[in-house]
Structure formats: C-alpha cells, structure tokens
Amino acid sequence: MPKLLIVEDDIQIVRAVEKTLSLEKGFTLKSLSNPEKALASIIADKPDLVLLDIKLPAGDGRLILKSMRENVATRNIPVIFLTGYSSEGDKVLGLNLGADDYVVKPFGAMELLARIRSVLRRAHPEPTKRKGLEARGLRLDYEGRSAELDGKALKLQPKEFEILYLLASQPGKPLTRTYLIENSSSYGLPISTRSLDTHIKNLRKKLGKKASLIETLPKLGYRFAA
C-alpha cells in the first residue's frame, strides 16, 4: 500500500489530493504544513512518494528537496512538486534540483493520479526475484534467508545475511561502505560506518578459515574474493 506525504499549507489543496487518491484504493496520505518538520517526518515515516509545495509560508519546498537529496535516508524517495509556478524555467529548475515530476495548480484529479502512478512505477519497479547463489563453498538462499558453508549451516543475523549476499553476488567487485549500507534492506536511517565494520568482523568470525573471502579495501569498502 503506497504511503504518500503531502507538504502543503493550503487545506483546500490537501483535500483535493485526498479526494483524488480516494478514486483508487490502496493509497494512504499524511499531510504536513510545517516545512521545518518535513525532513524529520520523511525520515521517520519513509513515504513512497512526497507531494511537495514549493511556496510555503515558513519555508521553501526547494530547500526541503535539497535536504532530502543530501540525506542518505531520503535521497531516493521520489518527489512531485505541487506549485503555482507554471513557467518552463521554473519547471526545469525544479527537475534539476531532483524532483521527479512537476504539477501546476490548479490540477485535474485524473492528471495528478496518472502522474503519481507514473512516478511510483519508475521509483518502485516490480522487484527482480533474487535467487540463491553458490561461491567458494558458500551457499545462500535469498528467499529462505539461509546460509551454508561447506555443507554446514551458517547462522547469520538478518543484516549479516544482506551484507554477505551483496558481496557474494558480485565477486571481485569493490563495494563501497555507502553502497553496502544503502542496499542492505535492514538499514533505513543513516548510521556510522562502524556498525557496518562490526557486521563484517562478525561475518569473518563466522566464516572461520574462509574469512579471507571478504577483503578490505582501505578507504573504500569491501570485496568478495573472486
């Protein structure tokens, strides 16, 4: 069920969006009018899409978008600008700042709904089913979240499994700490790289004699031995 957040001070616009979303089942909508609370709310709620007014009484929607794109927890959340600015220059500026689409007020219900659907499809495509893999005596079953090493069960915590799968699925490829943090589904909020390093340390301990399968790349990240 897609979760949407609208940052908008005009209650009439909020109601119009609510009415638009009621035309199709499955959406939930939360509204917020205080731009100073926007980023914290987006980090906490992790909406699938943000509808963002540009001209807010106590702030600028473009600054909120800039903060979102600079934050690891929110940079990939899609944003549609809702605005009264209709010039081509304003649209280009909004898109260049990282907005996924631009809807001019007043808008038609069907147009807004179509744009929401389109942005959600681009941002959340049908997931590719991850298969099991085998490498160097290691067997990982992604669906069952089970692991074996040389035929013996390997007990891994969820975060450890995600990290090991990312590494083992791309043998020989350097993976940065940022990549590993952002692509491990167990992570959501920004964390220090120390937490990742701790998981790597625990993985090596569990791999025992094959701990060298996980190679450290100084000042970069890690790599699964090819």
For each residue, the residues with C-beta under 8 A, 3 or more apart:
1: 26 27 28
2: 26 27 28 48 49 120
3: 28 30 45 46 47 48 49
4: 21 27 28 29 30 47 48 49 50 51 116
5: 29 30 31 32 41 42 45 47 49 50 51
6: 13 14 17 29 30 31 32 50 51 52 53 82
7: 31 32 33 35 38 50 51 52 53 56 61 64
8: 13 14 17 31 32 33 51 52 53 56 82
9: 33 53 56 57
10: 13 14 53
11: 14 15
12: 15 16
13: 6 8 10 16 17 53 82 105
14: 6 8 10 11 17 18 31
15: 11 12 18 19
16: 12 13 19 20 107 109
17: 6 8 13 14 20 21 29 51 112
18: 14 15 21 22 29
19: 15 16 22 23 109
20: 16 17 23 109 112 113
21: 4 17 18 24 27 29 113 116
22: 18 19
23: 19 20 109 110 113
24: 21 27 113
25:
26: 1 2
27: 1 2 4 21 24
28: 1 2 3 4
29: 4 5 6 17 18 21
30: 3 4 5 6 41 45 47
31: 5 6 7 8 14
32: 5 6 7 8 37 38 41
33: 7 8 9 56
34: 37 38 58
35: 7 38 56 58 59 60 61 63 64
36: 58 59
37: 32 34 40 41
38: 7 32 34 35 41 42 52 59 64
39: 42 43 64 67 68 71 74
40: 37 43 44
41: 5 30 32 37 38 44 45
42: 5 38 39 45 46 47 50 68 74 77
43: 39 40 46 71 73 74 189
44: 40 41
45: 3 5 30 41 42
46: 3 42 43 73 77 188
47: 3 4 5 30 42 50 77
48: 2 3 4 77 78 120 123 124
49: 2 3 4 5 77 78 79 80 116 119 120 123
50: 4 5 6 7 42 47 68 77 78 79 80
51: 4 5 6 7 8 17 79 80 82 116
52: 6 7 8 38 61 64 65 79 80 81 82 99
53: 6 7 8 9 10 13 56 61 81 82 83
54: 60 61 62 81 82 83 85 94
55: 60 61 83 84 85
56: 7 8 9 33 35 53 59 60 61
57: 9
58: 34 35 36
59: 35 36 38 56 63 64
60: 35 54 55 56 63 64
61: 7 35 52 53 54 55 56 64 65 81 83
62: 54 65 66 93 94 97
63: 35 59 60 66 67
64: 7 35 38 39 52 59 60 61 67 68
65: 52 61 62 68 69 79 81 94 97 98 99
66: 62 63 69 70 97 98
67: 39 63 64 70 71 74
68: 39 42 50 64 65 71 74 75 77 79 98
69: 65 66 74 75 97 98
70: 66 67 75
71: 39 43 67 68 74 75 190
72: 75 178 181 182 190
73: 43 46 188 189 190
74: 39 42 43 67 68 69 71 77
75: 68 69 70 71 72
76: 123 182
77: 42 46 47 48 49 50 68 74 123
78: 48 49 50 100 119 120 122 123
79: 49 50 51 52 65 68 98 99 100
80: 49 50 51 52 99 100 101 102 103 115 116 119
81: 52 53 54 61 65 94 99 101 102 103
82: 6 8 13 51 52 53 54 103 105 107
83: 53 54 55 61 86 90 94 102 103 104 105
84: 55 104 105
85: 54 55 90 91 104
86: 83 90 91 104
87: 90 91
88: 91 92
89: 92 93
90: 83 85 86 87 93 94
91: 85 86 87 88 94 95 102
92: 88 89 95 96
93: 62 89 90 96 97
94: 54 62 65 81 83 90 91 97 99 102
95: 91 92 98 99 102
96: 92 93
97: 62 65 66 69 93 94
98: 65 66 68 69 79 95
99: 52 65 79 80 81 94 95 102
100: 78 79 80 119 122 123
101: 80 81 115 118 119
102: 80 81 83 91 94 95 99
103: 80 81 82 83 107 111 112 115
104: 83 84 85 86 107
105: 13 82 83 84
106:
107: 16 82 103 104 111 112
108: 111 112
109: 16 19 20 23 112 113
110: 23 113 114
111: 103 107 108 114 115
112: 17 20 103 107 108 109 115 116
113: 20 21 23 24 109 110 116 117
114: 110 111 117 118
115: 80 101 103 111 112 118 119
116: 4 21 49 51 80 112 113 119 120
117: 113 114 120 121
118: 101 114 115 121 122
119: 49 78 80 100 101 115 116 122 123
120: 2 48 49 78 116 117 123 124
121: 117 118 124 125
122: 78 100 118 119 125
123: 48 49 76 77 78 100 119 120
124: 48 120 121
125: 121 122
126:
127:
128:
129: 143
130: 142 143 165 169
131: 142
132: 139 140 141 142 143
133: 139 140 142 165 168 169
134: 138 139 140
135: 138 168 171 224
136: 210 213 225
137: 149 150 210
138: 134 135 147 148 149 154 164 168 207 210 213
139: 132 133 134 147 148 149
140: 132 133 134 146 147 161 164 165 168
141: 132 144 145 146 147
142: 130 131 132 133 145 165
143: 129 130 132
144: 141
145: 141 142 158 161
146: 140 141 153
147: 138 139 140 141 153 154 155 156 161 164
148: 138 139 151 152 153 154
149: 137 138 139 152 154 207 208 210
150: 137
151: 148
152: 148 149
153: 146 147 148
154: 138 147 148 149 206 207
155: 147 206
156: 147 160 161 164 203 206
157: 160 161 199 202
158: 145 161 162 186
159: 162 163 184 186 187 199
160: 156 157 163 164 199 202 203 206
161: 140 145 147 156 157 158 164 165
162: 158 159 165 166 183 184 185 186
163: 159 160 166 167 180 184 196 199 200 203
164: 138 140 147 156 160 161 167 168 203 214
165: 130 133 140 142 161 162 168 169
166: 162 163 169 170 175 179 180 183 184
167: 163 164 170 171 175 180 214 222 223 224
168: 133 135 138 140 164 165 171 213 224
169: 130 133 165 166
170: 166 167 173 175 224
171: 135 167 168 224 225 226
172: 223 224 225 226
173: 170 223 224
174: 217 220 221 222 223
175: 166 167 170 179 180 221 222 223
176: 179 180 220 221
177: 180 181 193 196 220 221 222
178: 72 181 182 221
179: 166 175 176 182 183 221
180: 163 166 167 175 176 177 183 184 196 221 222
181: 72 177 178 184 187 191 193 196
182: 72 76 178 179 187
183: 162 166 179 180
184: 159 162 163 166 180 181 187
185: 162
186: 158 159 162
187: 159 181 182 184 191
188: 46 73
189: 43 73
190: 71 72 73
191: 181 187 195 196
192: 195
193: 177 181 196 197
194: 197 198
195: 191 192 198 199
196: 163 177 180 181 191 193 199 200
197: 193 194 200 201
198: 194 195 201 202
199: 157 159 160 163 195 196 202 203
200: 163 196 197 203 204 214 216 222
201: 197 198 204 205
202: 157 160 198 199 205 206
203: 156 160 163 164 199 200 206 207 214
204: 200 201 207 211 214
205: 201 202 208 211
206: 154 155 156 160 202 203
207: 138 149 154 203 204 210 211 213 214
208: 149 205 211
209:
210: 136 137 138 149 207 213
211: 204 205 207 208 214
212: 215 225
213: 136 138 168 207 210 224 225
214: 164 167 200 203 204 207 211 222 223 224 225
215: 212 222 223 224 225
216: 200 222
217: 174 220 221 222 223
218:
219:
220: 174 176 177 217
221: 174 175 176 177 178 179 180 217
222: 167 174 175 177 180 200 214 215 216 217
223: 167 172 173 174 175 214 215 217
224: 135 167 168 170 171 172 173 213 214 215
225: 136 171 172 212 213 214 215
226: 171 172
